Amino acid sequence: MPLDQIARRALAAVAEAARGRGLTIRAGLGQARAYGDPELLGELAGNLLSNAVKYNCPHGWIAVDTRTDVDHVVLEVSNSGQPIADADLAGLLEPFRRASQQRTGNSSGLGLSIVRAVAAAHDGELGLRALAGGGLAVRVSLPAAPARRGG
């Protein structure tokens, strides 16, 4: 399954909301074929990009990258936003949580917990990193599908 194409579709789905908030999007979608269920991987990418828009600051930025790294493919979504303490990172993966506070408003608060579950179901790994100027980088690494042979 081409993870770069899944990421491209997820980007298109959030493009209007991102424009409405004045967000700049940088996409470096290198070829990345992963083993996995395309619908679940679409949910994973969609949740990451929805969060990147929702928890960003007005006129901020989003960076989306896909690449193949030996026997794994990587999807990384980074965004500007409010500062996040390193101590709060693990809590972001729990349902109904956002940084050091409980989620409120019209969000279910399940986005990153779903991302974690989908990554685990695909024998992948999920990593979070708070960015120095505020915001978050989320890295998902999944087993790579073998290259196609012949034409």
C-alpha contacts under 8 A as a table, 3 or more apart, distances in Angstrom:
res1	aa1	res2	aa2	distance
1	M	33	R	5.26
1	M	34	A	5.25
1	M	35	Y	6.08
1	M	36	G	6.60
1	M	37	D	7.69
1	M	38	P	6.46
1	M	145	A	7.49
2	P	5	Q	5.40
2	P	6	I	6.53
2	P	31	Q	7.27
2	P	32	A	5.74
2	P	33	R	4.28
2	P	34	A	6.23
3	L	6	I	4.94
3	L	7	A	6.11
3	L	31	Q	7.73
3	L	32	A	5.40
3	L	33	R	5.59
3	L	34	A	6.11
3	L	41	L	7.62
3	L	66	T	7.23
3	L	73	V	7.96
3	L	75	L	7.64
4	D	7	A	5.09
4	D	8	R	6.16
4	D	29	L	5.43
4	D	30	G	6.43
4	D	31	Q	5.93
4	D	32	A	5.62
4	D	33	R	7.51
4	D	66	T	5.76
4	D	67	R	7.88
5	Q	8	R	4.89
5	Q	9	R	6.28
6	I	9	R	5.22
6	I	10	A	6.26
6	I	38	P	7.57
6	I	41	L	7.23
6	I	42	G	5.73
6	I	45	A	7.10
7	A	10	A	5.01
7	A	11	L	6.06
7	A	29	L	7.75
7	A	42	G	7.41
7	A	45	A	5.82
7	A	46	G	7.74
7	A	64	V	7.92
7	A	66	T	7.92
8	R	11	L	5.07
8	R	12	A	6.31
8	R	29	L	7.64
9	R	12	A	5.09
9	R	13	A	6.34
10	A	13	A	5.07
10	A	14	V	6.65
10	A	42	G	6.90
10	A	45	A	6.06
10	A	46	G	5.01
10	A	49	L	6.90
11	L	14	V	5.39
11	L	15	A	5.97
11	L	46	G	7.70
11	L	49	L	6.79
12	A	15	A	5.10
12	A	16	E	7.93
13	A	16	E	7.47
13	A	46	G	7.86
14	V	17	A	5.44
14	V	18	A	6.11
14	V	49	L	6.96
14	V	50	S	6.48
14	V	53	V	7.50
15	A	18	A	5.07
15	A	19	R	6.13
16	E	19	R	5.12
16	E	20	G	6.15
17	A	20	G	5.00
17	A	21	R	6.49
17	A	53	V	7.19
18	A	21	R	5.26
18	A	22	G	6.26
18	A	23	L	5.17
18	A	24	T	7.61
18	A	53	V	5.85
19	R	22	G	4.87
19	R	23	L	5.76
19	R	24	T	7.72
20	G	23	L	7.66
21	R	53	V	8.00
21	R	58	P	5.33
21	R	59	H	6.24
22	G	58	P	6.06
22	G	59	H	4.42
22	G	60	G	7.03
23	L	53	V	7.77
23	L	58	P	6.69
23	L	59	H	4.75
23	L	60	G	4.92
23	L	61	W	5.05
23	L	62	I	7.01
24	T	59	H	7.07
24	T	60	G	6.37
24	T	61	W	4.54
24	T	62	I	6.21
25	I	61	W	5.77
25	I	62	I	4.81
25	I	63	A	5.85
25	I	64	V	7.74
26	R	61	W	7.75
26	R	62	I	6.27
26	R	63	A	4.75
26	R	64	V	6.33
27	A	63	A	5.82
27	A	64	V	4.78
27	A	65	D	5.88
28	G	63	A	7.82
28	G	64	V	6.16
28	G	65	D	4.62
28	G	66	T	6.54
29	L	64	V	7.17
29	L	65	D	5.16
29	L	66	T	4.78
29	L	67	R	6.92
30	G	65	D	7.12
30	G	66	T	5.18
30	G	67	R	4.88
30	G	68	T	7.58
31	Q	66	T	6.89
31	Q	67	R	5.84
31	Q	68	T	6.75
32	A	66	T	6.15
32	A	67	R	5.17
32	A	68	T	5.15
32	A	73	V	5.50
32	A	74	V	7.35
32	A	144	A	7.38
33	R	68	T	7.64
33	R	73	V	6.78
33	R	144	A	5.76
33	R	145	A	5.37
33	R	146	P	7.80
33	R	147	A	7.94
34	A	72	H	7.64
34	A	73	V	6.27
34	A	142	L	6.43
34	A	143	P	5.95
34	A	144	A	4.42
34	A	145	A	4.74
35	Y	122	H	7.44
35	Y	142	L	7.57
35	Y	143	P	6.23
35	Y	144	A	6.02
35	Y	145	A	5.02
36	G	40	L	7.84
36	G	41	L	7.10
36	G	122	H	6.20
37	D	40	L	5.42
37	D	41	L	6.13
38	P	41	L	5.08
38	P	42	G	5.91
39	E	42	G	4.94
39	E	43	E	6.24
40	L	43	E	4.96
40	L	44	L	6.24
40	L	118	V	6.44
41	L	44	L	4.88
41	L	45	A	6.21
41	L	118	V	7.11
42	G	45	A	5.20
42	G	46	G	5.84
43	E	46	G	4.99
43	E	47	N	5.97
43	E	115	V	7.68
44	L	47	N	5.35
44	L	48	L	6.36
44	L	114	I	7.06
44	L	115	V	4.89
44	L	118	V	6.55
44	L	119	A	7.81
45	A	48	L	5.19
45	A	49	L	6.20
45	A	115	V	7.98
46	G	49	L	5.25
46	G	50	S	5.92
47	N	50	S	5.10
47	N	51	N	6.06
47	N	111	G	5.28
47	N	112	L	7.08
47	N	114	I	7.91
47	N	115	V	6.96
48	L	51	N	5.28
48	L	52	A	6.18
48	L	77	V	6.71
48	L	111	G	7.25
48	L	112	L	7.26
48	L	115	V	7.46
48	L	138	V	7.79
49	L	52	A	4.85
49	L	53	V	6.33
49	L	77	V	7.10
50	S	53	V	5.27
50	S	54	K	6.02
51	N	54	K	4.93
51	N	55	Y	5.67
51	N	56	N	7.91
51	N	111	G	7.31
52	A	55	Y	5.71
52	A	56	N	5.91
52	A	62	I	6.58
52	A	77	V	7.52
52	A	78	S	7.14
52	A	79	N	5.65
53	V	56	N	5.40
53	V	62	I	7.65
55	Y	81	G	6.28
55	Y	82	Q	7.80
56	N	60	G	6.41
56	N	61	W	7.65
56	N	79	N	6.58
56	N	80	S	5.65
56	N	81	G	4.30
56	N	82	Q	7.23
56	N	135	G	7.21
57	C	60	G	5.30
57	C	80	S	6.61
57	C	81	G	4.92
57	C	82	Q	7.13
60	G	79	N	7.53
60	G	80	S	5.58
60	G	81	G	7.15
61	W	79	N	5.62
61	W	80	S	5.56
62	I	77	V	7.15
62	I	78	S	5.72
62	I	79	N	4.36
62	I	80	S	6.73
63	A	76	E	7.84
63	A	77	V	5.70
63	A	78	S	5.12
63	A	79	N	6.25
64	V	75	L	7.33
64	V	76	E	5.74
64	V	77	V	4.62
64	V	78	S	6.59
65	D	74	V	7.73
65	D	75	L	5.74
65	D	76	E	5.18
65	D	77	V	6.58
66	T	73	V	7.17
66	T	74	V	5.41
66	T	75	L	4.59
66	T	76	E	6.48
67	R	73	V	5.69
67	R	74	V	5.38
67	R	75	L	6.97
68	T	71	D	7.36
68	T	72	H	5.95
68	T	73	V	4.32
68	T	74	V	6.26
68	T	144	A	7.30
69	D	72	H	5.20
69	D	73	V	5.68
69	D	74	V	7.04
70	V	73	V	7.86
71	D	143	P	6.14
71	D	144	A	5.28
72	H	141	S	6.17
72	H	142	L	5.33
72	H	143	P	4.41
72	H	144	A	4.47
73	V	141	S	5.62
73	V	142	L	5.34
73	V	143	P	6.22
73	V	144	A	5.30
74	V	139	R	6.84
74	V	140	V	5.60
74	V	141	S	4.51
74	V	142	L	6.48
75	L	139	R	5.88
75	L	140	V	5.20
75	L	141	S	6.59
76	E	137	A	6.94
76	E	138	V	5.57
76	E	139	R	4.38
76	E	140	V	6.26
77	V	137	A	5.79
77	V	138	V	5.33
77	V	139	R	6.65
78	S	135	G	7.39
78	S	136	L	5.57
78	S	137	A	4.04
78	S	138	V	6.15
79	N	135	G	5.39
79	N	136	L	5.64
79	N	137	A	6.56
80	S	131	L	7.93
80	S	133	G	7.58
80	S	134	G	5.81
80	S	135	G	4.20
80	S	136	L	6.78
81	G	134	G	5.14
81	G	135	G	4.02
81	G	136	L	7.36
82	Q	134	G	4.86
82	Q	135	G	5.47
83	P	130	A	7.40
83	P	131	L	7.40
83	P	132	A	7.51
83	P	133	G	6.73
83	P	134	G	3.76
83	P	135	G	5.72
84	I	88	D	6.67
84	I	89	L	7.40
84	I	99	A	6.38
84	I	130	A	5.78
84	I	131	L	7.72
84	I	134	G	6.47
84	I	135	G	6.71
84	I	136	L	7.51
85	A	88	D	5.30
85	A	89	L	6.97
85	A	99	A	7.63
85	A	130	A	6.95
86	D	89	L	5.44
86	D	129	R	7.63
86	D	130	A	6.28
87	A	90	A	7.10
88	D	91	G	5.39
88	D	92	L	6.73
88	D	99	A	5.16
88	D	100	S	5.77
89	L	92	L	5.36
89	L	93	L	7.47
89	L	99	A	6.78
89	L	128	L	6.66
89	L	129	R	7.42
89	L	130	A	7.40
90	A	93	L	5.72
90	A	94	E	7.39
91	G	94	E	5.28
91	G	97	R	6.32
91	G	98	R	7.05
91	G	99	A	6.51
91	G	100	S	7.51
92	L	95	P	7.79
92	L	97	R	5.73
92	L	98	R	5.29
92	L	99	A	5.80
92	L	112	L	6.73
92	L	113	S	7.83
93	L	97	R	7.54
93	L	112	L	5.18
93	L	113	S	4.82
93	L	116	R	7.05
94	E	97	R	5.85
94	E	110	L	7.60
94	E	112	L	7.47
94	E	113	S	5.66
95	P	109	G	5.65
95	P	110	L	4.90
95	P	111	G	7.88
95	P	112	L	7.75
95	P	113	S	5.77
96	F	102	Q	6.31
96	F	103	R	5.57
96	F	108	S	6.49
96	F	109	G	4.06
96	F	110	L	6.00
97	R	100	S	7.63
97	R	101	Q	6.42
97	R	102	Q	4.82
97	R	103	R	5.30
97	R	109	G	6.04
98	R	101	Q	5.67
98	R	102	Q	5.96
98	R	103	R	5.66
98	R	109	G	7.38
99	A	102	Q	7.89
103	R	107	S	7.38
103	R	108	S	7.90
103	R	109	G	6.20
104	T	107	S	6.92
108	S	111	G	7.73
109	G	112	L	7.87
110	L	113	S	5.34
110	L	114	I	6.00
111	G	114	I	5.29
111	G	115	V	6.31
112	L	115	V	4.77
112	L	116	R	6.06
113	S	116	R	5.05
113	S	117	A	6.24
114	I	117	A	5.03
114	I	118	V	6.12
115	V	118	V	5.22
115	V	119	A	6.09
116	R	119	A	5.19
116	R	120	A	6.13
116	R	125	E	7.96
116	R	126	L	6.34
117	A	120	A	5.11
117	A	121	A	6.08
118	V	121	A	5.03
118	V	122	H	6.36
119	A	122	H	5.22
119	A	123	D	6.40
119	A	124	G	4.71
119	A	125	E	6.01
119	A	126	L	6.66
119	A	140	V	7.00
119	A	141	S	7.80
119	A	142	L	7.10
120	A	123	D	5.02
120	A	124	G	5.28
120	A	125	E	6.61
121	A	124	G	7.33
122	H	142	L	6.70
122	H	143	P	7.63
123	D	142	L	6.60
123	D	143	P	7.02
124	G	140	V	6.95
124	G	141	S	5.36
124	G	142	L	4.29
124	G	143	P	6.57
125	E	140	V	5.70
125	E	141	S	5.16
125	E	142	L	6.65
126	L	138	V	7.22
126	L	139	R	5.73
126	L	140	V	4.63
126	L	141	S	6.55
127	G	138	V	5.76
127	G	139	R	5.08
127	G	140	V	6.52
128	L	136	L	7.05
128	L	137	A	5.79
128	L	138	V	4.68
128	L	139	R	6.45
129	R	136	L	5.83
129	R	137	A	5.11
129	R	138	V	6.52
130	A	134	G	7.00
130	A	135	G	6.18
130	A	136	L	4.73
130	A	137	A	6.38
131	L	134	G	5.21
131	L	135	G	5.34
131	L	136	L	5.39
131	L	137	A	6.76
132	A	135	G	7.78
